[in-house]
Each structure stands twice: as C-alpha cells, then as structure tokens.
Amino acid sequence: MPERIVLYTAKICPYAQRAEIALLEAKAPNVQYQIDLQNKPEWYAPKVNPASKVPAIAYGGPDVPPDQPSPESVKLAESLILVEFIADLFPESGILPTDPVLRAKTRFFIDGVSTKFVPAWHAYSQGKSSAEEFYKAVEYLQSLLPTEGYAIGPYSAADIAISPFLGRARVTLLNDFGGYPAGEGPKVLEALSSGSGRFARFGKYLSDVLARDSFKATFDEAYITERYTARFANLRK
C-alpha cells in the first residue's frame, strides 16, 4: 500500500493539474493543499520545494497538517516526474502502459507537447507568433495520433501531459484573450475543434480529452476564465 500523499497545487496552474489528474486516474488517496502563487507561504520553499513551484508532493512521513510538512516525508516536484511517480505507485491505473512500445510512444508524444506544442501556444497567445506557427505544432501532434482513441490509443500520461494546456487554450481562444489580433481567437478555436478539414483528427481528440471525467473534475473553468480576464486585460495595449 502506497504511503500518505500530500499534493501542493494551484487551480490556475496547468502543470499542477497534471498531478491532480494522475491522482484521480489512479484513484489514489491524497490530501491537497492550494498554494497562492502570488503570495506563497514562507514555509513552502524551504520545507517542500526549493524552486517554490507547484506541483510538489510530500510522500510518506507522519500524518501532519499540510502546512506543517514533516522532514520525514520525501519531497518530490516537477509535473511529469510526479505523473510517472504516481503511475509507478499505481501501475494498475494504466497511466504508463506496460507494453514497451506504448510506453515509448507515450514519452515521445509528451516530448512533442513539451518541445513543440507548449512553446508554440505560449508564443501565439502572447502575440509573439502567428496562428500558422501555432497550427504547425498542432499538426505535428495530430500526425502522432492513432486513427481513434487517445494519444496512443488507451488513455495515458500523454493525455495527462497535454489536456491542462488544451483546456486553458480553449478558454483563452473562446474568450478572445491573448496578444493575437482581436477577433482571431474564436476563429482559431473553430478551426481546431470543428472535427473537419485540416484538423479533423485533432478536433475529435480535443473533444475526447476535455470530456474525460478526471479532466473535468480538476478544471475550474469559471475560476480560470476570471483569472485570465485580469491576466490578459492589458496585453493588446
């Protein structure tokens, strides 16, 4: 039986949502503590994560309040490492496939998320690149998708890696937040999610991952919309 898990998280953070999804997929008992990223507790960096980022996990140790982390618990951080850690603790979850080929495909897809999709999305949403440059990153991931199912067929860490970013991209585009030309956001979202044309396969995949129960349960759309309204308010100015 795995030991006690305390997850330090933040609703706004896509990286933290990865760990939340993994814990839910694994049906892993855990305690969660929300960190205010604009006003982090003084104890957080020295006692949990020296990088002062979320997510982080305190694993094992005595049953103490999350804001009084024990030095006896093991502290772990970085979202993709935590997803694999949870997968190793709960192998029956299927987060990491047992088949070596599927495991490799999972990690290859995640590499594309990290090195292509996320940088391209950040550049586009900040108004630093064109929609076409963002589309190229989407097309790359689309080329890796099987004809049906999730990123490698069965649901896996590959889907956990990208879905928090897809959810936040949808909110951004739907509400036309961002530094791209005014009015372009909804048009880009329609192109990506229509389920036909250039992004037909990606549109179906987008719909499937955002409909996953573990994603919906860990994604507070109203909260993120409110925060993004303030975050992007002056970007085009």
VENTA-V580572 format. One record per backbone hydrogen bond with DSSP energy under -1.0 kcal/mol. CO is the residue of the C=O (numbers start at 1). NH is the residue of the N-H. If there is no record, write none. Layout:
CO:NH, CO:NH
This chain:
4:60, 5:31, 6:58, 7:33, 8:56, 9:35, 10:13, 13:17, 14:18, 16:20, 17:21, 18:22, 19:23, 20:24, 21:25, 22:26, 23:28, 31:7, 33:9, 36:39, 41:44, 43:47, 44:48, 44:49, 49:52, 56:8, 57:76, 58:6, 59:74, 62:64, 65:68, 70:73, 74:59, 76:57, 78:82, 79:83, 80:84, 81:85, 82:86, 83:87, 84:88, 85:89, 86:90, 90:93, 91:94, 95:157, 99:103, 100:104, 101:105, 102:106, 103:107, 104:108, 105:109, 106:110, 107:111, 108:112, 109:113, 110:114, 111:115, 112:116, 112:117, 113:118, 116:120, 117:121, 118:122, 119:123, 120:124, 121:125, 122:126, 123:128, 124:127, 125:179, 130:134, 131:135, 132:136, 133:137, 134:138, 135:139, 136:140, 137:141, 138:142, 139:143, 141:144, 153:150, 156:160, 157:161, 158:162, 159:163, 162:166, 163:167, 164:168, 165:169, 166:170, 167:171, 168:172, 169:173, 170:174, 171:175, 172:177, 173:176, 181:184, 184:188, 185:189, 186:190, 187:191, 188:192, 189:193, 190:194, 197:200, 199:203, 200:204, 201:205, 202:206, 203:207, 204:208, 205:209, 206:210, 212:216, 213:217, 219:221, 220:224, 221:225, 222:226, 223:227, 224:228, 225:229, 226:230, 227:231, 228:232, 232:235
